[in-house]
Structures are given as C-alpha cells and as structure tokens.
Amino acid sequence: MGHIDFDPSNFEGREGYFLLTSLVVPRPIAWVSTVSPDGARNLAPHSYFNAISSNPLVIHFTSTGEKDTLRNVKATGEFVVNIVSAPLAEVMNLTAANFPAEEDEFAWANLEDAPSKTIVPPRVARAAAAFECTVNRIVSIGSGNMVFGNVTHLVVDEAVMRDGRVAPDLLDAVGRLGGSWYTRAATDLFKMKRPTYDDVKTKSGERAG
Ligand SMILES: Cc1cc2nc3c(=O)[nH]c(=O)nc-3n(C[C@H](O)[C@H](O)[C@H](O)COP(=O)(O)O)c2cc1C
C-alpha cells in the first residue's frame, strides 16, 4: 500500500470537490442569514468558513458560484453568521435545500428569528452564537466567491459559557466532513498545552540523556 498521486489538472467532474471536502475536515459551518433588497429573509449553511483576523474581528465564508446568499450580500453588504450546535443540525440541513429565492428558509424550517443589533438581517434565535457582519470585500478565485465580513456585533448564549469562556462541550458545535458525513466537535475532546521552545529543548535533552 502506498500513496496515490493526483494531478488536479486531470480531475473529472466533481472528483476534485470530493477529495477537497473529504480531506479539509472538519469544517465549521457558517449558517448565513441575509435579507434581499425587498426584505425577503434567507438562510443557508456554508462550510467554507473560517476566522481571518482577531483584531479587528474578520471572518469569511465562500459561496461556490452565485447563490441567493451571495446575491443578497452583494446587494445589501450585510449578513449574520449563526453557529450550528448539534440540536440544530437537522434543521440547518433542511435550509440547504434549493429553495427558490423568494422562499423564506426561516419559515420552512420553523425557526424563530431575533433582531440583530447593528444590521438588518436577523439571526437564528436558537443559535448559541451569532456574528453580525458587514462586507469587508468579496474576492473571487476559481469557483469560489470569498466573502470577508467585519464583525460589527457578536452574541453568545450564556448557557454555553463556563468561567467566562465558551465551553466546547456546552457549545456542541457541528462540523462538516466529506459527503453526507458530519461530526460533533464536543464528543471526543482532549487537551494539549502549546509548548515553548524551552519546553521542547528540555524534553529532547531529557530524551538524549
Ligand atoms: C453543511 C453544508 C455546508 C455547505 N457549505 C457550502 C459552502 O461552503 N458554499 C456553498 O456555496 N454552498 C454550501 N452548501 C450548499 C448551500 O447551503 C446550498 O447550495 C443552499 O441552497 C444555498 O442557499 P442560497 O441559494 O439560499 O444561498 C452547504 C450545504 C451544507 C448542508
């Protein structure tokens, strides 16, 4: 058994997508709420999602191609990223169906919204945390349209806090893997303290000795 070589320039169909999304795992899920210019609510998950800057707070999600979320973000410059905890996984998945633009995923998913403090799109009331964002910039690379958002406000449910920090077991966030696979971030937790260079030198000295 050895390693198999892949040349991305020879990928056919969705082969590259399947490899990428099975290997870049687990991916956090940005459950993005937006409104259209005429006020229609929209909600859709995006697992091409990550933190970009912690000072100031900037996050990003990527729309593969042009979807309702991206169209609303381009038109209004605002979006909310809701965090998906395990009890919301199924309803999050429902909102990924290819609803027509005028359909309201909040209503289809029977989800209550809650008003945002700094922007027009509402958040998912039951989500444990939500980032209110204004568009910093949109960068298109290949099939990906990367939306960078300045975080203008952040809410966290106190029920997921312990000792002033977000507790991973209480947050119980869901991660996306390849295909239809998901994982719960809190079911197999372990801790590691990051060593200093001195710690590592001392340890390797001990081993050599
Ligand atoms: C867990 C999950 C993650 C997803 N991640 C992305 C993503 O990162 N980018 C994307 O364009 N679509 C992603 N999708 C698909 C969109 O959610 C789907 O195309 C949706 O219908 C888009 O809705 P909209 O047209 O209202 O924006 C994902 C779907 C699921 C279930």
The ligand as an ORCA input file, in Angstrom:
! r2SCAN-3c Opt
* xyz 0 1
  C     -23.295     21.647      5.800
  C     -23.375     22.328      4.467
  C     -22.330     23.137      4.064
  C     -22.385     23.834      2.852
  N     -21.347     24.626      2.505
  C     -21.427     25.389      1.384
  C     -20.387     26.310      1.069
  O     -19.378     26.440      1.788
  N     -20.526     27.072     -0.051
  C     -21.637     26.973     -0.852
  O     -21.720     27.688     -1.854
  N     -22.621     26.100     -0.584
  C     -22.563     25.322      0.526
  N     -23.575     24.451      0.838
  C     -24.735     24.388     -0.037
  C     -25.690     25.575      0.171
  O     -26.131     25.637      1.516
  C     -26.906     25.407     -0.752
  O     -26.478     25.500     -2.094
  C     -28.014     26.396     -0.476
  O     -29.161     26.038     -1.204
  C     -27.644     27.810     -0.840
  O     -28.718     28.613     -0.472
  P     -28.989     30.058     -1.035
  O     -29.243     29.957     -2.521
  O     -30.222     30.476     -0.276
  O     -27.793     30.905     -0.719
  C     -23.523     23.698      2.014
  C     -24.572     22.849      2.409
  C     -24.489     22.164      3.618
  C     -25.624     21.266      4.034
*
